[in-house]
């Protein structure tokens, strides 16, 4: 199973237009797909970025099935990342 291909050019065009990016995904922060998206944006849009790429993701711990609601990104965590990106 894969989430490739992702629409890289569409994302890069949006980042170039806004100068900002928030990546949200359920995987852990380290080595997750969001890290690859953030790296691609950093490599291809560095001079257009107005703020650091924000990542909202799971924690760097084993996935706790019983505590899934505390592990996964929440709307409030996403909102905090958006605020951080827009107020940089």
N, CA, C and O atoms as CSV, one atom per row, in Angstrom:
chain,resi,resn,atom,element,x,y,z
A,1,UNK,N,N,0.840,-1.173,0.000
A,1,UNK,CA,C,0.000,0.000,0.000
A,1,UNK,C,C,0.888,1.240,0.000
A,1,UNK,O,O,1.925,1.260,0.663
A,2,UNK,N,N,0.494,2.257,-0.727
A,2,UNK,CA,C,1.301,3.460,-0.838
A,2,UNK,C,C,0.403,4.670,-1.032
A,2,UNK,O,O,-0.711,4.550,-1.543
A,3,UNK,N,N,0.887,5.829,-0.626
A,3,UNK,CA,C,0.149,7.054,-0.903
A,3,UNK,C,C,0.786,7.809,-2.070
A,3,UNK,O,O,0.424,8.947,-2.370
A,4,UNK,N,N,1.734,7.149,-2.709
A,4,UNK,CA,C,2.338,7.740,-3.888
A,4,UNK,C,C,1.503,7.402,-5.102
A,4,UNK,O,O,0.926,6.314,-5.103
A,5,UNK,N,N,1.380,8.184,-6.095
A,5,UNK,CA,C,2.013,9.489,-6.226
A,5,UNK,C,C,1.208,10.569,-5.501
A,5,UNK,O,O,-0.021,10.518,-5.464
A,6,UNK,N,N,1.904,11.532,-4.932
A,6,UNK,CA,C,1.228,12.689,-4.365
A,6,UNK,C,C,1.390,13.844,-5.343
A,6,UNK,O,O,2.362,13.888,-6.098
A,7,UNK,N,N,0.461,14.761,-5.335
A,7,UNK,CA,C,0.460,15.847,-6.313
A,7,UNK,C,C,1.457,16.924,-5.891
A,7,UNK,O,O,1.092,17.996,-5.407
A,8,UNK,N,N,2.721,16.594,-6.094
A,8,UNK,CA,C,3.821,17.447,-5.643
A,8,UNK,C,C,3.736,18.855,-6.227
A,8,UNK,O,O,3.892,19.836,-5.500
A,9,UNK,N,N,3.494,18.960,-7.511
A,9,UNK,CA,C,3.458,20.286,-8.147
A,9,UNK,C,C,2.330,21.149,-7.621
A,9,UNK,O,O,2.504,22.360,-7.480
A,10,UNK,N,N,1.185,20.569,-7.328
A,10,UNK,CA,C,0.061,21.325,-6.765
A,10,UNK,C,C,0.424,21.875,-5.385
A,10,UNK,O,O,0.142,23.033,-5.079
A,11,UNK,N,N,1.052,21.040,-4.557
A,11,UNK,CA,C,1.462,21.477,-3.214
A,11,UNK,C,C,2.519,22.563,-3.316
A,11,UNK,O,O,2.432,23.574,-2.620
A,12,UNK,N,N,3.511,22.373,-4.166
A,12,UNK,CA,C,4.579,23.365,-4.318
A,12,UNK,C,C,4.045,24.688,-4.842
A,12,UNK,O,O,4.493,25.751,-4.413
A,13,UNK,N,N,3.094,24.633,-5.765
A,13,UNK,CA,C,2.482,25.851,-6.286
A,13,UNK,C,C,1.765,26.614,-5.170
A,13,UNK,O,O,1.853,27.839,-5.093
A,14,UNK,N,N,1.058,25.884,-4.309
A,14,UNK,CA,C,0.359,26.505,-3.193
A,14,UNK,C,C,1.337,27.143,-2.206
A,14,UNK,O,O,1.104,28.249,-1.716
A,15,UNK,N,N,2.432,26.437,-1.918
A,15,UNK,CA,C,3.439,26.975,-0.994
A,15,UNK,C,C,4.093,28.217,-1.587
A,15,UNK,O,O,4.329,29.192,-0.873
A,16,UNK,N,N,4.384,28.193,-2.871
A,16,UNK,CA,C,4.977,29.372,-3.516
A,16,UNK,C,C,4.019,30.562,-3.461
A,16,UNK,O,O,4.450,31.707,-3.323
A,17,UNK,N,N,2.730,30.286,-3.567
A,17,UNK,CA,C,1.720,31.346,-3.551
A,17,UNK,C,C,1.542,31.935,-2.152
A,17,UNK,O,O,1.442,33.152,-1.997
A,18,UNK,N,N,1.503,31.066,-1.128
A,18,UNK,CA,C,1.207,31.525,0.230
A,18,UNK,C,C,2.448,31.757,1.082
A,18,UNK,O,O,2.419,32.548,2.025
A,19,UNK,N,N,3.539,31.070,0.751
A,19,UNK,CA,C,4.759,31.180,1.551
A,19,UNK,C,C,4.700,30.370,2.833
A,19,UNK,O,O,5.578,30.498,3.687
A,20,UNK,N,N,3.678,29.540,2.980
A,20,UNK,CA,C,3.486,28.783,4.219
A,20,UNK,C,C,2.970,27.377,3.920
A,20,UNK,O,O,2.397,27.115,2.862
A,21,UNK,N,N,3.193,26.471,4.894
A,21,UNK,CA,C,2.703,25.106,4.733
A,21,UNK,C,C,2.516,24.450,6.098
A,21,UNK,O,O,3.374,24.560,6.974
A,22,UNK,N,N,1.397,23.776,6.266
A,22,UNK,CA,C,1.135,22.942,7.444
A,22,UNK,C,C,0.875,21.535,6.921
A,22,UNK,O,O,-0.030,21.324,6.113
A,23,UNK,N,N,1.670,20.574,7.384
A,23,UNK,CA,C,1.525,19.176,6.990
A,23,UNK,C,C,0.928,18.425,8.169
A,23,UNK,O,O,1.504,18.426,9.257
A,24,UNK,N,N,-0.216,17.787,7.969
A,24,UNK,CA,C,-0.860,17.012,9.032
A,24,UNK,C,C,-0.995,15.562,8.571
A,24,UNK,O,O,-1.460,15.293,7.464
A,25,UNK,N,N,-0.587,14.643,9.426
A,25,UNK,CA,C,-0.733,13.219,9.124
A,25,UNK,C,C,-0.696,12.425,10.421
A,25,UNK,O,O,-0.276,12.936,11.460
A,26,UNK,N,N,-1.134,11.186,10.357
A,26,UNK,CA,C,-1.282,10.367,11.564
A,26,UNK,C,C,-0.017,9.635,11.976
A,26,UNK,O,O,0.072,9.169,13.112
A,27,UNK,N,N,0.947,9.521,11.104
A,27,UNK,CA,C,2.168,8.761,11.413
A,27,UNK,C,C,3.032,9.522,12.420
A,27,UNK,O,O,2.808,10.709,12.657
A,28,UNK,N,N,4.018,8.841,13.013
A,28,UNK,CA,C,4.927,9.537,13.926
A,28,UNK,C,C,5.662,10.669,13.214
A,28,UNK,O,O,5.787,10.668,11.990
A,29,UNK,N,N,6.140,11.619,13.984
A,29,UNK,CA,C,6.857,12.772,13.440
A,29,UNK,C,C,8.122,12.345,12.690
A,29,UNK,O,O,8.398,12.836,11.596
A,30,UNK,N,N,8.881,11.434,13.285
A,30,UNK,CA,C,10.140,10.990,12.707
A,30,UNK,C,C,9.894,9.926,11.645
A,30,UNK,O,O,9.211,8.934,11.897
A,31,UNK,N,N,10.445,10.135,10.472
A,31,UNK,CA,C,10.393,9.177,9.358
A,31,UNK,C,C,9.006,8.958,8.779
A,31,UNK,O,O,8.781,7.972,8.076
A,32,UNK,N,N,8.080,9.851,9.058
A,32,UNK,CA,C,6.756,9.731,8.471
A,32,UNK,C,C,6.720,10.354,7.086
A,32,UNK,O,O,7.667,11.025,6.677
A,33,UNK,N,N,5.632,10.134,6.368
A,33,UNK,CA,C,5.497,10.693,5.033
A,33,UNK,C,C,5.512,12.214,5.079
A,33,UNK,O,O,5.991,12.858,4.146
A,34,UNK,N,N,4.993,12.790,6.150
A,34,UNK,CA,C,4.991,14.241,6.298
A,34,UNK,C,C,6.395,14.821,6.315
A,34,UNK,O,O,6.611,15.939,5.849
A,35,UNK,N,N,7.345,14.073,6.844
A,35,UNK,CA,C,8.739,14.527,6.846
A,35,UNK,C,C,9.261,14.629,5.417
A,35,UNK,O,O,10.021,15.543,5.097
A,36,UNK,N,N,8.859,13.702,4.563
A,36,UNK,CA,C,9.264,13.748,3.161
A,36,UNK,C,C,8.609,14.921,2.437
A,36,UNK,O,O,9.243,15.582,1.615
A,37,UNK,N,N,7.346,15.173,2.742
A,37,UNK,CA,C,6.662,16.320,2.143
A,37,UNK,C,C,7.349,17.610,2.582
A,37,UNK,O,O,7.629,18.479,1.757
A,38,UNK,N,N,7.621,17.735,3.887
A,38,UNK,CA,C,8.283,18.926,4.411
A,38,UNK,C,C,9.665,19.105,3.793
A,38,UNK,O,O,10.053,20.227,3.467
A,39,UNK,N,N,10.410,18.022,3.628
A,39,UNK,CA,C,11.745,18.100,3.028
A,39,UNK,C,C,11.661,18.550,1.576
A,39,UNK,O,O,12.471,19.365,1.135
A,40,UNK,N,N,10.706,18.039,0.840
A,40,UNK,CA,C,10.537,18.442,-0.557
A,40,UNK,C,C,10.207,19.921,-0.653
A,40,UNK,O,O,10.751,20.631,-1.499
A,41,UNK,N,N,9.320,20.384,0.209
A,41,UNK,CA,C,8.961,21.806,0.216
A,41,UNK,C,C,10.175,22.657,0.565
A,41,UNK,O,O,10.420,23.686,-0.065
A,42,UNK,N,N,10.925,22.230,1.558
A,42,UNK,CA,C,12.121,22.961,1.971
A,42,UNK,C,C,13.140,23.035,0.825
A,42,UNK,O,O,13.749,24.080,0.596
A,43,UNK,N,N,13.315,21.935,0.122
A,43,UNK,CA,C,14.282,21.897,-0.977
A,43,UNK,C,C,13.848,22.719,-2.187
A,43,UNK,O,O,14.671,23.378,-2.824
A,44,UNK,N,N,12.567,22.680,-2.499
A,44,UNK,CA,C,12.089,23.286,-3.746
A,44,UNK,C,C,11.517,24.690,-3.585
A,44,UNK,O,O,11.396,25.422,-4.567
A,45,UNK,N,N,11.161,25.079,-2.348
A,45,UNK,CA,C,10.503,26.379,-2.133
A,45,UNK,C,C,11.181,27.221,-1.063
A,45,UNK,O,O,10.564,28.146,-0.535
A,46,UNK,N,N,12.415,26.931,-0.734
A,46,UNK,CA,C,13.080,27.592,0.394
A,46,UNK,C,C,12.992,29.114,0.326
A,46,UNK,O,O,12.659,29.757,1.322
A,47,UNK,N,N,13.285,29.691,-0.826
A,47,UNK,CA,C,13.310,31.147,-0.943
A,47,UNK,C,C,11.917,31.774,-0.919
A,47,UNK,O,O,11.792,32.978,-0.691
A,48,UNK,N,N,10.882,30.991,-1.148
A,48,UNK,CA,C,9.517,31.519,-1.108
A,48,UNK,C,C,8.858,31.364,0.260
A,48,UNK,O,O,7.801,31.946,0.502
A,49,UNK,N,N,9.464,30.592,1.153
A,49,UNK,CA,C,8.850,30.355,2.471
A,49,UNK,C,C,8.912,31.605,3.336
A,49,UNK,O,O,9.957,32.245,3.457
A,50,UNK,N,N,7.775,31.940,3.935
A,50,UNK,CA,C,7.675,33.063,4.870
A,50,UNK,C,C,7.747,32.576,6.312
A,50,UNK,O,O,7.919,33.377,7.231
A,51,UNK,N,N,7.616,31.276,6.511
A,51,UNK,CA,C,7.623,30.678,7.853
A,51,UNK,C,C,8.107,29.239,7.726
A,51,UNK,O,O,8.024,28.653,6.646
A,52,UNK,N,N,8.613,28.663,8.817
A,52,UNK,CA,C,9.002,27.254,8.765
A,52,UNK,C,C,7.797,26.360,8.466
A,52,UNK,O,O,6.669,26.674,8.848
A,53,UNK,N,N,8.046,25.260,7.789
A,53,UNK,CA,C,6.994,24.279,7.547
A,53,UNK,C,C,6.573,23.702,8.895
A,53,UNK,O,O,7.420,23.266,9.676
A,54,UNK,N,N,5.283,23.697,9.169
A,54,UNK,CA,C,4.750,23.162,10.418
A,54,UNK,C,C,4.276,21.731,10.179
A,54,UNK,O,O,3.647,21.442,9.160
A,55,UNK,N,N,4.581,20.836,11.120
A,55,UNK,CA,C,4.111,19.455,11.010
A,55,UNK,C,C,3.257,19.121,12.223
A,55,UNK,O,O,3.664,19.338,13.365
A,56,UNK,N,N,2.070,18.592,11.961
A,56,UNK,CA,C,1.168,18.123,13.003
A,56,UNK,C,C,0.975,16.643,12.753
A,56,UNK,O,O,0.424,16.248,11.726
A,57,UNK,N,N,1.428,15.821,13.691
A,57,UNK,CA,C,1.425,14.387,13.441
A,57,UNK,C,C,1.340,13.627,14.752
A,57,UNK,O,O,1.205,14.213,15.827
A,58,UNK,N,N,1.421,12.311,14.637
A,58,UNK,CA,C,1.443,11.483,15.841
A,58,UNK,C,C,2.743,11.697,16.597
A,58,UNK,O,O,3.681,12.312,16.091
A,59,UNK,N,N,2.780,11.193,17.784
A,59,UNK,CA,C,3.960,11.336,18.638
A,59,UNK,C,C,4.983,10.255,18.297
A,59,UNK,O,O,4.634,9.234,17.705
A,60,UNK,N,N,6.213,10.470,18.661
A,60,UNK,CA,C,7.279,9.484,18.408
A,60,UNK,C,C,7.270,8.395,19.484
A,60,UNK,O,O,8.227,8.229,20.241
A,61,UNK,N,N,6.181,7.677,19.522
A,61,UNK,CA,C,6.011,6.558,20.455
A,61,UNK,C,C,5.305,5.435,19.694
A,61,UNK,O,O,4.729,5.676,18.634
A,62,UNK,N,N,5.343,4.221,20.220
A,62,UNK,CA,C,4.544,3.164,19.599
A,62,UNK,C,C,3.070,3.560,19.606
A,62,UNK,O,O,2.588,4.184,20.552
A,63,UNK,N,N,2.365,3.195,18.547
A,63,UNK,CA,C,0.955,3.574,18.418
A,63,UNK,C,C,0.120,2.893,19.500
A,63,UNK,O,O,0.050,1.665,19.542
A,64,UNK,N,N,-0.511,3.668,20.369
A,64,UNK,CA,C,-1.306,3.086,21.461
A,64,UNK,C,C,-2.768,2.927,21.056
A,64,UNK,O,O,-3.524,3.898,21.087
A,65,UNK,N,N,-3.169,1.738,20.682
A,65,UNK,CA,C,-4.536,1.527,20.207
A,65,UNK,C,C,-5.580,1.984,21.216
A,65,UNK,O,O,-6.608,2.542,20.834
A,66,UNK,N,N,-5.327,1.754,22.493
A,66,UNK,CA,C,-6.305,2.138,23.508
A,66,UNK,C,C,-6.368,3.647,23.707
A,66,UNK,O,O,-7.371,4.155,24.208
A,67,UNK,N,N,-5.328,4.370,23.328
A,67,UNK,CA,C,-5.257,5.824,23.537
A,67,UNK,C,C,-5.160,6.575,22.210
A,67,UNK,O,O,-4.527,7.627,22.125
A,68,UNK,N,N,-5.790,6.024,21.185
A,68,UNK,CA,C,-5.706,6.601,19.845
A,68,UNK,C,C,-6.127,8.071,19.809
A,68,UNK,O,O,-5.510,8.865,19.099
A,69,UNK,N,N,-7.141,8.439,20.544
A,69,UNK,CA,C,-7.627,9.825,20.506
A,69,UNK,C,C,-6.590,10.818,21.017
A,69,UNK,O,O,-6.637,11.992,20.650
A,70,UNK,N,N,-5.662,10.379,21.851
A,70,UNK,CA,C,-4.615,11.269,22.360
A,70,UNK,C,C,-3.377,11.256,21.470
A,70,UNK,O,O,-2.547,12.162,21.543
A,71,UNK,N,N,-3.255,10.239,20.640
A,71,UNK,CA,C,-2.090,10.083,19.774
A,71,UNK,C,C,-2.238,10.859,18.465
A,71,UNK,O,O,-1.301,11.518,18.017
A,72,UNK,N,N,-3.403,10.775,17.868
A,72,UNK,CA,C,-3.622,11.366,16.548
A,72,UNK,C,C,-3.710,12.888,16.625
A,72,UNK,O,O,-4.077,13.436,17.665
A,73,UNK,N,N,-3.375,13.571,15.531
A,73,UNK,CA,C,-3.509,15.027,15.505
A,73,UNK,C,C,-4.965,15.435,15.748
A,73,UNK,O,O,-5.895,14.792,15.263
A,74,UNK,N,N,-5.132,16.492,16.490
A,74,UNK,CA,C,-6.476,17.000,16.780
A,74,UNK,C,C,-6.687,18.313,16.036
A,74,UNK,O,O,-5.720,18.956,15.627
A,75,UNK,N,N,-7.929,18.710,15.860
A,75,UNK,CA,C,-8.178,20.012,15.226
A,75,UNK,C,C,-7.486,21.167,15.960
A,75,UNK,O,O,-7.037,22.119,15.322
A,76,UNK,N,N,-7.396,21.095,17.271
A,76,UNK,CA,C,-6.738,22.169,18.019
A,76,UNK,C,C,-5.238,22.207,17.748
A,76,UNK,O,O,-4.653,23.287,17.666
A,77,UNK,N,N,-4.609,21.037,17.609
A,77,UNK,CA,C,-3.180,21.010,17.270
A,77,UNK,C,C,-2.948,21.557,15.873
A,77,UNK,O,O,-1.958,22.252,15.638
A,78,UNK,N,N,-3.847,21.255,14.939
A,78,UNK,CA,C,-3.738,21.789,13.586
A,78,UNK,C,C,-3.918,23.308,13.620
A,78,UNK,O,O,-3.175,24.039,12.965
A,79,UNK,N,N,-4.893,23.776,14.376
A,79,UNK,CA,C,-5.121,25.221,14.503
A,79,UNK,C,C,-3.895,25.919,15.096
A,79,UNK,O,O,-3.521,26.997,14.634
A,80,UNK,N,N,-3.273,25.331,16.097
A,80,UNK,CA,C,-2.054,25.899,16.674
A,80,UNK,C,C,-0.945,26.007,15.632
A,80,UNK,O,O,-0.220,27.001,15.596
A,81,UNK,N,N,-0.813,24.990,14.788
A,81,UNK,CA,C,0.212,25.007,13.740
A,81,UNK,C,C,-0.092,26.091,12.703
A,81,UNK,O,O,0.818,26.772,12.230
A,82,UNK,N,N,-1.365,26.248,12.352
A,82,UNK,CA,C,-1.748,27.298,11.405
A,82,UNK,C,C,-1.429,28.671,11.987
A,82,UNK,O,O,-0.894,29.539,11.297
A,83,UNK,N,N,-1.759,28.857,13.255
A,83,UNK,CA,C,-1.453,30.138,13.914
A,83,UNK,C,C,0.044,30.389,13.956
A,83,UNK,O,O,0.484,31.519,13.744
A,84,UNK,N,N,0.836,29.355,14.225
A,84,UNK,CA,C,2.288,29.504,14.262
A,84,UNK,C,C,2.826,29.887,12.877
A,84,UNK,O,O,3.728,30.718,12.767
A,85,UNK,N,N,2.277,29.289,11.841
A,85,UNK,CA,C,2.738,29.588,10.480
A,85,UNK,C,C,2.345,30.990,10.034
A,85,UNK,O,O,3.110,31.660,9.341
A,86,UNK,N,N,1.163,31.431,10.426
A,86,UNK,CA,C,0.692,32.752,9.968
A,86,UNK,C,C,1.227,33.893,10.818
A,86,UNK,O,O,1.226,35.041,10.372
A,87,UNK,N,N,1.675,33.609,12.011
A,87,UNK,CA,C,2.164,34.699,12.867
A,87,UNK,C,C,3.689,34.742,12.947
A,87,UNK,O,O,4.240,35.493,13.751
A,88,UNK,N,N,4.363,33.965,12.144
A,88,UNK,CA,C,5.829,33.918,12.174
A,88,UNK,C,C,6.402,35.250,11.714
A,88,UNK,O,O,7.621,35.414,11.668
